[in-house]
């Protein structure tokens, strides 16, 4: 049961971080690339690739910090 809760915590953190990243950077990315470039799949693919890498890294870092602070035990 404990491993299930840790996995659910990690997935929840990942989804929340990805959502916050999208909310904070979407308008800037659209403005930076322009409307025509933003409509192309390549541009959005690179944007989402960066978003997923950022979210994954931050999720791993937060899980590590929580484990170091003895909040999580596994």
C-alpha positions as CSV (number, residue, x, y, z in Angstrom):
1,X,0.0,0.0,0.0
2,X,2.8,2.4,0.8
3,X,4.4,2.0,-2.7
4,X,1.0,2.8,-4.2
5,X,0.7,6.0,-2.3
6,X,4.2,7.1,-3.3
7,X,3.5,6.3,-7.0
8,X,0.2,8.3,-6.8
9,X,2.1,11.2,-5.1
10,X,4.7,11.2,-7.9
11,X,2.1,11.1,-10.6
12,X,0.1,13.8,-8.9
13,X,3.1,16.0,-8.6
14,X,4.1,15.5,-12.2
15,X,0.6,16.4,-13.4
16,X,0.4,19.5,-11.2
17,X,3.9,20.7,-12.2
18,X,3.1,20.1,-15.9
19,X,-0.1,22.1,-15.6
20,X,1.5,25.0,-13.8
21,X,4.4,25.0,-16.4
22,X,1.8,25.1,-19.2
23,X,-0.2,27.9,-17.6
24,X,2.8,30.1,-16.9
25,X,4.7,29.6,-20.3
26,X,2.0,29.0,-23.0
27,X,1.3,32.6,-23.7
28,X,5.0,33.5,-23.8
29,X,5.8,30.6,-26.2
30,X,3.0,31.5,-28.5
31,X,4.1,35.1,-28.6
32,X,7.8,34.2,-29.0
33,X,7.2,31.8,-32.0
34,X,4.3,33.7,-33.6
35,X,0.9,32.4,-34.6
36,X,2.0,30.7,-37.8
37,X,4.9,28.8,-36.3
38,X,2.9,27.9,-33.2
39,X,0.4,26.1,-35.4
40,X,3.0,23.7,-36.7
41,X,3.4,20.4,-34.9
42,X,7.2,20.7,-34.7
43,X,7.1,23.8,-32.6
44,X,4.5,22.5,-30.2
45,X,6.4,19.1,-30.0
46,X,9.5,20.9,-28.8
47,X,7.5,22.9,-26.4
48,X,5.9,19.9,-24.8
49,X,9.1,17.9,-24.8
50,X,10.7,20.7,-22.8
51,X,7.6,20.8,-20.5
52,X,7.8,17.1,-19.8
53,X,11.5,17.2,-19.2
54,X,11.2,20.1,-16.8
55,X,8.2,18.5,-15.0
56,X,9.9,15.2,-14.7
57,X,13.1,16.7,-13.4
58,X,11.3,18.8,-10.8
59,X,9.2,15.9,-9.7
60,X,12.3,13.7,-9.2
61,X,13.9,16.6,-7.2
62,X,10.9,17.1,-5.0
63,X,10.6,13.4,-4.3
64,X,14.3,13.4,-3.4
65,X,13.8,16.4,-1.1
66,X,10.8,14.8,0.6
67,X,12.8,11.5,1.1
68,X,15.8,13.5,2.5
69,X,13.5,15.3,4.9
70,X,12.1,11.9,6.1
71,X,8.6,12.8,4.9
72,X,8.6,9.8,2.6
73,X,10.0,6.4,3.5
74,X,10.7,3.8,0.9
